[in-house]
Amino acid sequence: MRHFNYLSPERSSQLFYRQPEELHLDSDPALLAVALGATLYTPGNRPTLVRDIDKQGAAGCTSMVLCLEDSIADDEVAAAEENVVATLAELHRGDTGPDASTTVNDRPLLFVRVRTPEQMEDLARRAGSSLDVLAGFVIPKFDDEAGAAQRFLDALHRIHRDCGQGGEDGRRRLRIMPILESAAVIHTESRARALTNIRRVLRENREDILAVRIGATDMSSAFGLRRSRDLTIYDVKVVAAVIADIVNVLGRPEDGYVISGPVWEHFSNGERLLRPQLRATPFAEADEEELRGRILLANLDGLMREIGLDHANGLLGKTIIHPTHIPLVHAMSVVTHEEYLDAMEIHGKTGGGAAASPYGNKMNEMKPHQSWAAQTLLRAKAFGVAAEGVGFVDLLEASMA
């Protein structure tokens, strides 16, 4: 698995100063967390899951969630569980059979979003050796009220023990991605306590955590709100306040958690209320006005603005519900040539000092920018470094061609 693996070697060499690295299920978890990119959610009851997974992997998707929670009606859960178990089994047979043409590392990282600890354990038991194709589980409404968070982690530990995952026999550890979306996290009067408790639980179980996700749909729902495609989640102030506090508590460099951007739930055309937010100049300079037009027609300029604000607020990657969002998330995650040179100049120089940047347009301070440099170099491994003079418009054009 590698970001932008659909580009030809010639095109890739034109666009990248440093190529994205190959990723595997057993790669460094810190790198995998950064490399999640656009995490595509799909209902677990889709009858063509295996085909969907292979198709999206070929199109550049690097992480997918098979959902058994909000996207599944209560009376369809049992059938969706059977479908997910059968899908994992079919993928596992394809990886290990004599006629296998692909391996587990050729497809997106796969997660199952469960409802309860009991469901998670039951699915693991039914999946058996097919768990080898799974990266882990996504946990909804994660908080430590009444010990709910710890119950999920205890269930994961029993799966490791009973199914041999993460044990001495060398089988890979499954990891979880908790979603912060519960009332205790949303409401002002309980938020500080809830986030402090969540941080404690996560730190006590650090090896089990891949990344932290934000459930903005539930946050908006708590206030009876739903944002339009003309607004970003940061324009919804009550939700933006929750995101800020999550980053304040869990986004500290010493903990090293990757916090992903919340879902962008729009994907179809429709009447616009506000003017487009996508500047024309970068597209004109790259002679790609037609590409800008396609993005505006698909109402994706709002998504691009929100991704930029995600990055500015310490979030990386994004929950998505439509494949058309993948190229935008990934193109905007590539490290620029300028960022890379700055990070290389700063990284490891812990003795302090300051110097003009390699591009000669800013001051690089060695101590304050250490964490930023380390995070940027990790992102460079996952998404690559753009060649000098290559911008996000060029990467978008190549990805959306």
HELIX and SHEET records of a PDB file:
HELIX    1   1 PRO A    9  LEU A   15  1                                   7    
HELIX    2   2 PRO A   29  ALA A   35  1                                   7    
HELIX    3   3 LEU A   49  ALA A   58  1                                  10    
HELIX    4   4 ASP A   74  GLU A   76  5                                   3    
HELIX    5   5 VAL A   77  THR A   96  1                                  20    
HELIX    6   6 VAL A  104  ASP A  106  5                                   3    
HELIX    7   7 PRO A  117  ALA A  127  1                                  11    
HELIX    8   8 GLY A  128  VAL A  133  5                                   6    
HELIX    9   9 GLU A  145  GLY A  147  5                                   3    
HELIX   10  10 ALA A  148  CYS A  163  1                                  16    
HELIX   11  11 ALA A  183  ILE A  186  1                                   4    
HELIX   12  12 THR A  188  GLU A  204  1                                  17    
HELIX   13  13 ARG A  206  ASP A  208  5                                   3    
HELIX   14  14 ALA A  216  SER A  221  1                                   6    
HELIX   15  15 ILE A  233  ASP A  235  5                                   3    
HELIX   16  16 LYS A  237  LEU A  250  1                                  14    
HELIX   17  17 THR A  281  GLU A  285  1                                   5    
HELIX   18  18 GLU A  289  LEU A  297  1                                   9    
HELIX   19  19 ASP A  301  ALA A  312  1                                  12    
HELIX   20  20 PRO A  323  HIS A  325  5                                   3    
HELIX   21  21 ILE A  326  ALA A  331  1                                   6    
HELIX   22  22 HIS A  337  ILE A  346  1                                  10    
HELIX   23  23 GLN A  370  PHE A  383  1                                  14    
HELIX   24  24 PHE A  392  MET A  400  1                                   9    
SHEET    1   A 2 PHE A  16  ARG A  18  0                                        
SHEET    2   A 2 VAL A 385  ALA A 386 -1                                        
SHEET    1   B 8 ARG A 213  ILE A 214  0                                        
SHEET    2   B 8 ARG A 175  LEU A 180  1                                        
SHEET    3   B 8 GLY A 136  ILE A 139  1                                        
SHEET    4   B 8 LEU A 109  ARG A 113  1                                        
SHEET    5   B 8 SER A  63  CYS A  67  1                                        
SHEET    6   B 8 ALA A  38  PRO A  43  1                                        
SHEET    7   B 8 LYS A 318  ILE A 320  1                                        
SHEET    8   B 8 GLY A 261  TRP A 264  1                                        
SHEET    1   C 2 ALA A 354  ALA A 356  0                                        
SHEET    2   C 2 MET A 363  GLU A 365 -1                                        
END                                                                             
